[in-house]
């Protein structure tokens, strides 16, 4: 039976057709699909408290309301992923409210506190661009129909987040002085964290199941290059230094990759290159704000349960 399902799945994938139900999947396909959805859902969910804590420092009511609108979008995006996961047999309640904070699967960058409006809009421009690249690739290539269709809404709204970040970064840079210096400092620590966002380099990847099952179309390094090709020219255009340059058709980092990062001080030591094992250890340990952010939505749920 399993061999029959595998052959049928292979046929559908080769034809470029969409998978619409669990009956068309193999256990391995389902496992990879769930992993992809959990990472997406967790990333969208955790961005909400990360952005909220910084949005409270908005320079105006209008700016704050824009920040809240972005947070509302992110929560809706998370709901799409978790709802599909529930249809695939997972529990939304468990995934959101009952997992240990360290079990959440989202980029390490969100574990480092965003402590100002400048850092928030920089995150909109850098982090959301990374999400746009990743989800755009999935939207274009994804073989699972419900997820592919759900991403139509997500992609449109992520574009709004990007525009907000870019518009504000441009305004801050044009202001010059201390405001521009603060913006440069935000880019200095957030840019390398976003480069990490795309995961291990291709030569260290142990399997290619997501590519084989058409759950994505580009490799980690290809996605990283796509991000660099968009972000570096933008930063150059507003007079902010980016630690990368173009050589031929490729974008090259101006620092050892990977390098050692001090999350508490938000400081990179480019004179201390580290190994990817070191990076993976840092990711697994999570960062300084992991437990705090997860607690923001889990504690309210537990209090509600007690009162009920």
BELQUI-V324475 format. One record per pair of residues at least 6 apart in sequence whose C-alpha atoms are under 7 Angstrom apart, sorted by the first residue. I is the first residue (numbers start at 1). GAP is how many residues later the second one is. Records with the same first field share a line. If there is no record, write none. Layout:
# BELQUI-V324475
I=GAP + GAP
This chain:
# BELQUI-V324475
5=19 + 20 + 21
6=20
9=15 + 16
17=126
18=125 + 126 + 127
19=124 + 125 + 126
20=124 + 125 + 126
29=184
32=178
34=51
37=44 + 48
38=67
39=66 + 67
40=41
41=37 + 40 + 41
42=36 + 62 + 63 + 64
43=63 + 64
44=30 + 31 + 33 + 34
45=29 + 30 + 33
46=247
47=27 + 63
48=23 + 26 + 27
49=244
50=60 + 64 + 243
51=20 + 69
52=19
54=60 + 61 + 62 + 63 + 66
55=9 + 12 + 62
56=8
57=59 + 60
58=6 + 59
70=91
73=84
77=77
80=70
82=10
86=6
97=201 + 204
101=189 + 190 + 193
102=184
107=90
108=175 + 178 + 179
109=84 + 85
111=175 + 176 + 177 + 178 + 179
112=151 + 175 + 176 + 177
113=176
114=6
118=65
119=67
121=44 + 47 + 48
122=43 + 47 + 64 + 65
124=37 + 38 + 41
125=37 + 40 + 41
126=65 + 68
127=67
128=30 + 33 + 34
129=33 + 98
130=97
132=23 + 26
133=90 + 94
134=89
136=19
137=79 + 80 + 81
138=77 + 78 + 79
139=9 + 12
141=73 + 74 + 75 + 76
142=6 + 72 + 73 + 74
143=71 + 72
170=68
172=7 + 8
173=7 + 65
184=56
189=77 + 78 + 79
195=29
198=22 + 25 + 26
199=21
200=20
201=19 + 20
202=17 + 18 + 19
210=6
211=6
225=26
228=23
229=22
232=10
235=6 + 7
243=10 + 11
244=7 + 8 + 9 + 10
245=6 + 7 + 8
246=6
255=15
256=14 + 17
258=15 + 16 + 17 + 18
259=10 + 11 + 13 + 14 + 15
260=8 + 9 + 10 + 12 + 13 + 14
261=6 + 7 + 8
262=6
263=24
